[in-house]
Amino acid sequence: MSETTTQEQTQVITLTEAAAGEIKRLLTEEPDKTGLRMEIRGGGCSGMSYGMRFDNAQEKDHVVEAFGVKIFIDPKSAIYLKGTNLDFQGGLNGQGFVIKNPQAKGSCGCGSSFSV
């Protein structure tokens, strides 16, 4: 049996309506995937880096549902993502997903890796 939880129970991650809209748009190009996987990987100039890819739920994943999209997080990554907010911003300075992790104590200049 898969251990899935909802956003209200775990507060592992929250996402904005803008992020959900962009995930929905991108998922239309991935018909065999049901949501976005967020994970933490070792590496990067600050020690850990974020990973995001379209995927399907796996056993023991935390499944966060908001604004009609699903985010899948493995138990190990959930430890480092607890309290994180995922946003999507566009504008003159470029566009992309913005991860705000309250557990990150430091990050690199490019913003793609962090330390706790």
C-alpha positions, 0 to 999 in steps of 0.5 A: 500500500502506498503511503500518501499524505496530503498537503494539510497533513504534512506541510512538506511543501506548498505551491502557489497558483502560478506554479501549479498553472505552469506545472499543468501547462508542462504536464500536457507535454508529458501524457504518461506522467501524473505530477511533478517530482521534487527531490534533493540530491547531493552535490552542487557548490553548496552541498545539496541541490534541487531536482525536479522532473515529471513522474508518477507516484512511487510507494512511500512518496509524500503526495501533495495536491494543490490547485489540481496538480500533484507533487511527489516527494520521497521520504528522504527528500521530504526531510530537507523540503519541509516548509518549502514554497514552490513559486513560478515567476516570469518577467523581464529578468527571465522566468522559472520556478522559484524555491523558497526553503526555510531550512537552507542556511546558505546557497550558491550564487546561482541559487541551484544548490544550498546547505542546511 
